[in-house]
Amino acid sequence: MDKLTSLKQHLTDRVPELKNDASKLAAFADNGNISCNVESSLSFAYQFTAVLIFEDIASHPDYIFASLLQWVRSNQRDLKTD
């Protein structure tokens, strides 16, 4: 869940309306599960759908999406792009 917190903070820092009122962005995880391989190690990964809800935002959606893509490039390189 650190990534979801990081994403919310990233968007809050970059979208002007969110800098003034972070409550205009709701972020939560949906459809989550944990995948693991216990044979060779105890490694695991969280898998979930991140849901972002923006309220009363005047910024152009492209600006928000570009900020989202900046975060993806740095934090979630394995995200499917098709």
Order of alpha helices (4+ residues) and beta strands (2+ residues): alpha-alpha-beta-beta-alpha
